[in-house]
Each structure stands twice: as structure tokens, then as C-alpha cells.
Amino acid sequence: MKKYKLPLHIKNYVKTELYDYKTNKKIISELEKDNKFKRTRTYLLTLQKINRIDKVLRNLSKEDKEAIKIIFFEKHSQVYAEMNDNLTKDMYYNIMNKMIYLTAIEFELI
């Protein structure tokens, strides 16, 4: 859909950040147990990315959140999601592009 059109390099960067969200959250929770890492640049940047993605997720509808969970956090392919999660091809790509677009706005990339 043209509504969520982004340059390819921005789309790929944001998509990677969304796929890494769950892993980054685990890393942050482990680092928070050790106080000496709370002030490192990597910790602060990763925490900022997580907080921005969380902000976008809070503003989505319940149905969109479920689809985002399937697409980015459980990493289901479009075919798998269509067969097992009742997500049509159009819904899959529309919600994926919507999340990438809104996250890019939140990351101030566009």
C-alpha cells in the first residue's frame, strides 16, 4: 500500500529492529540485574529503541497487536500465518508495513 511506503534502507533497518525486539528485551532485563552496565551507550540505545517500539505498540488496536506478535515476535511467515493464524496475505503485509511505518516515525527516520 502506498500509504506506508518507505525507502528500502529505512524499511530494512526498522524491520530488523522489530525482529530483534524480543531478544533485546531479554538482554536489557539481564543487564538491569548488573548495575555497572546501566550507563553504557549500548544499554541506553537499546533501551531507547525498546521504549519507542513499546510506545507504538501501546497505540495499536488489540487485533493489530496480535498480528504484530505473530509477524515479528513469533516470526511466522506469511504462508504459515495464513494457514494457522487466520491472517490473510493482505492483512499480513498491511499490518507489517503499518508497524514498520509507525516505528520509523517514532524512531524519527522520516
C-alpha positions as CSV (number, residue, x, y, z in Angstrom):
1,M,0.0,0.0,0.0
2,K,1.4,3.4,-1.0
3,K,0.2,4.9,2.4
4,Y,3.1,3.1,4.2
5,K,5.8,3.5,1.5
6,L,9.3,3.9,2.8
7,P,12.8,3.9,1.3
8,L,14.1,0.4,1.3
9,H,17.1,1.1,3.7
10,I,14.8,2.5,6.3
11,K,12.3,-0.3,5.9
12,N,15.0,-2.9,6.3
13,Y,16.5,-1.2,9.4
14,V,13.2,-0.9,11.2
15,K,12.2,-4.4,10.2
16,T,15.4,-5.7,11.8
17,E,14.8,-3.7,14.9
18,L,11.3,-5.2,15.2
19,Y,12.5,-8.7,14.7
20,D,15.2,-8.1,17.3
21,Y,12.8,-6.6,19.8
22,K,12.1,-9.7,21.9
23,T,15.9,-10.6,22.1
24,N,16.8,-7.0,23.0
25,K,14.2,-7.0,25.8
26,K,15.8,-10.2,27.3
27,I,19.2,-8.6,27.1
28,I,18.1,-5.4,28.8
29,S,16.4,-7.4,31.6
30,E,19.6,-9.3,32.2
31,L,21.8,-6.2,32.1
32,E,19.5,-4.4,34.6
33,K,20.5,-7.0,37.2
34,D,24.1,-5.8,36.9
35,N,24.2,-2.1,37.8
36,K,27.6,-1.4,36.1
37,F,26.0,-1.9,32.6
38,K,23.2,0.6,33.1
39,R,25.3,3.5,32.0
40,T,26.8,2.1,28.8
41,R,26.0,3.5,25.4
42,T,24.8,0.2,24.1
43,Y,22.4,-0.3,27.0
44,L,21.0,3.2,26.7
45,L,20.5,3.0,22.9
46,T,18.9,-0.4,23.2
47,L,16.6,0.7,26.0
48,Q,15.6,3.7,23.9
49,K,14.7,1.5,20.9
50,I,12.6,-0.8,23.1
51,N,10.8,2.1,24.7
52,R,10.0,3.6,21.3
53,I,8.6,0.3,20.0
54,D,6.6,-0.1,23.1
55,K,5.1,3.3,22.6
56,V,4.0,2.3,19.0
57,L,2.6,-1.0,20.3
58,R,0.5,0.8,23.0
59,N,-1.2,2.9,20.3
60,L,-2.3,-0.1,18.2
61,S,-5.6,-1.9,18.4
62,K,-5.8,-5.3,20.0
63,E,-6.2,-7.1,16.7
64,D,-3.1,-5.3,15.3
65,K,-1.1,-6.2,18.4
66,E,-2.0,-9.9,17.9
67,A,-0.9,-9.7,14.3
68,I,2.3,-7.9,15.2
69,K,3.1,-10.6,17.7
70,I,2.6,-13.3,15.0
71,I,4.7,-11.4,12.4
72,F,7.6,-10.0,14.3
73,F,7.8,-11.8,17.7
74,E,6.9,-15.3,16.7
75,K,8.4,-14.7,13.3
76,H,5.8,-16.6,11.3
77,S,6.0,-16.5,7.6
78,Q,3.0,-15.1,5.6
79,V,2.0,-18.6,4.4
80,Y,2.2,-20.1,7.9
81,A,0.2,-17.1,9.4
82,E,-2.4,-17.6,6.7
83,M,-2.8,-21.3,7.3
84,N,-2.5,-21.4,11.1
85,D,-3.3,-17.9,12.4
86,N,-6.1,-16.9,10.0
87,L,-4.3,-13.9,8.8
88,T,-4.9,-13.2,5.1
89,K,-2.0,-12.2,2.9
90,D,-3.3,-8.6,2.6
91,M,-3.8,-8.3,6.3
92,Y,-0.3,-9.7,7.0
93,Y,1.5,-7.3,4.7
94,N,-0.7,-4.3,5.5
95,I,-0.2,-4.7,9.3
96,M,3.6,-5.4,8.8
97,N,4.0,-2.2,6.7
98,K,1.9,-0.2,9.1
99,M,4.0,-1.2,12.1
100,I,7.3,-0.5,10.2
101,Y,6.0,2.9,9.1
102,L,4.8,3.9,12.6
103,T,8.0,2.7,14.1
104,A,10.1,4.6,11.6
105,I,8.1,7.8,12.6
106,E,8.8,7.1,16.2
107,F,12.5,6.5,15.5
108,E,12.4,9.9,13.7
109,L,13.7,8.3,10.5
110,I,11.0,10.0,8.4
